[in-house]
Amino acid sequence: MSKIALVLRELGRSQTSLLHELQALPDRHPDEHEIVHTAHDLAGWAAADLRRLGETAADTGVALRSWPRPAPLRGAVAARAARSVRHRPETGLLLLADLRRLHRKAAGVALDWTLLAQAAQAMRRAALVELAGACSPHAHRTATWARSQLVVVSPQVIAS
């Protein structure tokens, strides 16, 4: 297996993990309207980037593994759990933990896109350079958004 195939597969795995995290976030924090709406938008980008990655990888002879979506039951359970602790002080701490995890995943995906872009450029693989150039900003934007939410929410949660 070529090294670029390994990079594409790892990127597919990490992009899928990021997508799942973005899809689960609104269910865990249904009262946080900014979180819900933005996570939906970012999940749309992540899904589109994952599809595009799969198509481009297939065009280069690399089949990406398909990772299953989280079961709908998980979303329902997460939403029910979120409602049950809605007015407890731990809710804010759970939000901070989720945003920290999202930030780490998005930063990792952004780095993976950068590594792909650098390797593709060195290998003169124009399709991969174009792919990375189109998708990398979405992961960077997701990481930046998660970090900014942490900066805004953490003082309220920690100081209260």
C-alpha positions in Angstrom: 0.0 0.0 0.0 1.4 3.4 -0.9 2.0 6.1 1.6 -0.5 8.4 0.0 -3.1 5.7 0.3 -2.4 5.6 4.1 -2.6 9.4 4.3 -6.0 9.4 2.5 -7.4 6.6 4.6 -6.3 8.4 7.9 -7.8 11.6 6.6 -11.0 9.8 5.8 -11.1 8.3 9.3 -10.4 11.6 11.1 -12.8 13.5 8.8 -15.5 11.0 9.6 -14.8 11.3 13.4 -15.2 15.1 13.1 -18.4 14.7 11.2 -19.8 12.4 13.8 -18.8 14.8 16.6 -20.5 17.7 14.8 -23.7 15.7 14.2 -23.9 14.7 17.9 -23.2 18.2 19.4 -26.7 19.6 18.8 -28.3 16.6 20.4 -26.2 17.0 23.5 -26.8 20.7 23.8 -30.3 21.4 22.4 -30.7 24.7 24.3 -27.6 26.2 23.0 -29.0 27.7 19.8 -25.7 29.1 18.4 -24.1 25.6 19.0 -27.0 23.8 17.3 -27.2 25.9 14.2 -23.5 26.3 13.6 -22.8 22.6 14.3 -25.4 21.8 11.6 -23.8 24.1 9.1 -20.3 22.8 9.9 -21.5 19.2 9.7 -22.8 19.9 6.2 -19.3 21.1 5.2 -17.7 18.1 6.9 -20.0 15.7 5.1 -19.4 17.3 1.7 -15.6 17.3 2.3 -15.8 13.6 3.2 -17.8 12.8 0.0 -15.3 14.8 -2.1 -12.4 13.0 -0.4 -13.9 9.6 -1.2 -14.5 10.5 -4.8 -11.0 11.9 -5.3 -9.4 9.0 -3.5 -11.3 6.5 -5.7 -10.2 8.4 -8.8 -6.6 7.8 -7.6 -7.2 4.1 -7.0 -7.7 4.3 -3.2 -10.9 3.0 -1.7 -11.7 4.6 1.6 -13.3 2.5 4.3 -16.9 3.5 5.1 -17.3 4.2 8.8 -20.8 3.8 10.1 -22.9 6.7 11.2 -23.7 6.9 14.9 -27.0 5.1 15.5 -30.0 7.4 15.7 -30.7 5.9 19.2 -27.5 7.5 20.4 -28.8 10.9 19.3 -32.1 10.3 21.1 -30.4 9.1 24.2 -28.0 12.1 24.2 -30.9 14.5 23.7 -32.8 12.9 26.6 -29.7 13.0 28.8 -29.2 16.7 27.9 -32.8 17.5 28.8 -32.4 15.7 32.2 -29.4 17.8 33.2 -30.5 21.0 31.5 -30.5 23.2 34.7 -27.7 21.6 36.5 -24.3 23.3 36.8 -22.6 20.3 35.2 -24.3 21.2 31.9 -21.8 24.0 31.2 -18.9 21.7 32.0 -20.2 19.1 29.6 -20.4 21.8 26.9 -16.8 22.8 27.6 -15.7 19.2 27.3 -17.6 18.7 24.0 -16.1 22.0 22.6 -12.6 21.0 23.7 -13.0 17.6 22.0 -14.4 19.2 18.8 -11.5 21.7 18.7 -8.9 18.9 19.0 -10.6 16.8 16.3 -11.0 19.8 14.0 -7.4 20.9 14.5 -6.2 17.4 13.8 -8.3 17.2 10.6 -7.0 20.6 9.5 -3.4 19.4 10.1 -4.2 16.2 8.1 -5.4 18.3 5.1 -2.2 20.4 5.3 -0.1 17.3 5.3 -2.0 16.0 2.3 -1.6 19.3 0.5 2.2 19.3 1.1 2.6 15.7 0.0 0.4 16.2 -3.1 2.3 19.3 -4.1 5.6 17.4 -3.8 4.2 14.5 -5.8 2.7 16.8 -8.4 -0.8 15.4 -7.8 -3.0 18.3 -8.9 -6.3 16.7 -8.0 -5.2 16.1 -4.4 -3.7 19.7 -4.1 -7.1 21.0 -5.3 -9.0 18.8 -2.9 -6.9 19.9 0.1 -7.2 23.5 -0.9 -10.9 23.3 -1.1 -11.5 21.3 2.1 -8.8 22.5 4.5 -10.4 25.9 5.2 -13.6 24.1 6.5 -11.6 22.2 9.1 -9.7 25.3 10.1 -12.9 27.3 10.4 -14.4 24.5 12.6 -11.4 24.6 14.9 -11.5 28.4 15.1 -15.2 28.4 15.8 -14.9 25.8 18.6 -12.0 27.7 20.1 -13.9 31.0 20.0 -16.9 29.3 21.7 -14.6 28.0 24.4 -13.3 31.5 25.0 -16.8 32.9 25.2 -18.4 30.1 27.3 -15.6 29.2 29.7 -15.6 32.3 31.9 -19.4 32.0 32.4 -19.2 28.3 33.2 -16.0 28.2 35.3 -16.7 31.4 37.3 -20.3 30.6 38.1 
